[in-house]
Amino acid sequence: MQPGYPQQPQQIDNNMTMSIVAIFLFWPLAIPAIINASKVNPLIQQGDYAGAQAAAAESKKWSKWALIIGLIGWAISLLCCVLGGMGAIMGGNSSTY
């Protein structure tokens, strides 16, 4: 680094996109993810890079859990719908009036 030049701020991904996607799958865990993601940029502007990285890590953690639980919930729902539909087809009353 040359003297007289300001130091470039460190680039830290705030994971806001993943947090917003996660809110559609499992919102109870996505809310803390969005809150932590919104803390990253102000912390970088204040020069607190360690705090910004910690907030980004927390955001990523909560987003991943929301995505995992949400996708498992969707898979279980889809499986129940498919099995319920197959059960209705297989066990349906074939008599006509």
C-alpha positions, 0 to 999 in steps of 0.5 A: 500500500502506498502512503497517501492513498486511502485503504480500500474497504474489505469486500464482505458478502452480506448474504442478503439475497440468500436471506430473502430467498429463505424467507419464502421457505421458512420465515422464522429462521430467515428473519434473524438472517435478514437482520444480521445481513442488514448489519454488515454494510454499516459495520464495514462503513464504521471500519469494524471488519471483524464485526461485519464478518461475524454478522455475515457468518450469522446471516449465512448460518440462519439462511442455510438453516431456513433453506434446509428446513424449508426445502425439507418441508416442501419435499414432505408436503409434495410427498404427502400430496403425491401419496395421497393422490395415489391412494385416492386413485388406487382405493377409489370406489369404482362403482357407478350409479 
